[in-house]
Structures are given as C-alpha cells and as structure tokens.
Amino acid sequence: MSETTTIRVSRQTHGRITRLAAQRHETVDQTVDRALRALRQLSMGHELNTELTSDEETWLNAELG
C-alpha cells in the first residue's frame, strides 16, 4: 500500500467496511476503492441515461463533411 491517511467514519460504517472486506478476502483499502469505483460507474450510468439536450441532439445529427 502506498502512502496512507485517516478518514473518520462512524463505528457502524467501520464495522460494515471491515466485515465486507473480510468476506471478499481483501483489504479495507481495496474494498473502499472498489466501492468508490462502483459509485462512479453508477453516476456515469445515470448521466448517460438522461435525455439529450437539443444541442446534443443537433450535434449527434449533424452531417459529417
């Protein structure tokens, strides 16, 4: 593991992260990293699922050339 720092979480959250990491046979750092990646992917999915703006539709329908 590279350089580390401390983040404050509730005891309940700490316990949940620790148990999940143990279940997955990985470190807490790996579990948190995986969770953050999943949240980013979920956010991107929601963004991609929104309706296009009129400008975006115009750009997508523009002729090449």
C-alpha positions as CSV (number, residue, x, y, z in Angstrom):
1,M,0.0,0.0,0.0
2,S,1.2,3.5,-0.8
3,E,1.1,6.5,1.5
4,T,-2.0,6.5,3.7
5,T,-4.2,8.9,5.6
6,T,-7.0,8.6,8.0
7,I,-10.7,9.3,7.3
8,R,-13.3,9.5,10.1
9,V,-16.3,7.2,9.8
10,S,-18.8,6.0,12.3
11,R,-18.1,2.8,14.2
12,Q,-21.1,1.2,12.4
13,T,-19.6,2.1,9.0
14,H,-16.2,0.9,10.0
15,G,-17.7,-2.4,11.1
16,R,-19.6,-2.8,7.8
17,I,-16.5,-2.0,5.7
18,T,-14.3,-4.3,7.8
19,R,-16.8,-7.2,7.5
20,L,-17.3,-6.7,3.8
21,A,-13.5,-6.7,3.2
22,A,-13.1,-9.9,5.2
23,Q,-15.9,-11.5,3.2
24,R,-14.2,-10.5,0.0
25,H,-10.8,-11.6,1.2
26,E,-9.4,-8.1,0.5
27,T,-8.1,-5.1,2.5
28,V,-10.3,-2.3,3.7
29,D,-8.5,-0.1,1.3
30,Q,-9.3,-2.4,-1.6
31,T,-13.0,-2.6,-0.6
32,V,-13.3,1.2,-0.3
33,D,-11.6,1.6,-3.7
34,R,-14.0,-0.9,-5.2
35,A,-17.0,0.9,-3.7
36,L,-15.9,4.3,-4.9
37,R,-15.4,2.9,-8.4
38,A,-18.9,1.3,-8.3
39,L,-20.4,4.7,-7.2
40,R,-18.6,6.5,-10.1
41,Q,-19.9,3.9,-12.6
42,L,-23.4,4.3,-11.2
43,S,-23.2,8.0,-11.5
44,M,-22.0,7.8,-15.1
45,G,-24.8,5.4,-15.9
46,H,-27.4,7.8,-14.5
47,E,-25.8,10.6,-16.5
48,L,-25.8,8.6,-19.7
49,N,-29.5,7.7,-19.1
50,T,-30.7,11.3,-19.1
51,E,-32.5,12.9,-22.0
52,L,-30.3,14.6,-24.5
53,T,-30.4,18.4,-24.7
54,S,-31.4,19.9,-28.0
55,D,-27.8,21.0,-28.6
56,E,-26.6,17.4,-28.1
57,E,-29.2,16.1,-30.5
58,T,-28.2,18.7,-33.1
59,W,-24.6,17.7,-32.7
60,L,-25.3,14.0,-33.0
61,N,-27.5,14.5,-36.1
62,A,-25.0,16.8,-37.8
63,E,-23.7,15.8,-41.2
64,L,-20.0,14.9,-41.4
65,G,-18.1,16.6,-44.1
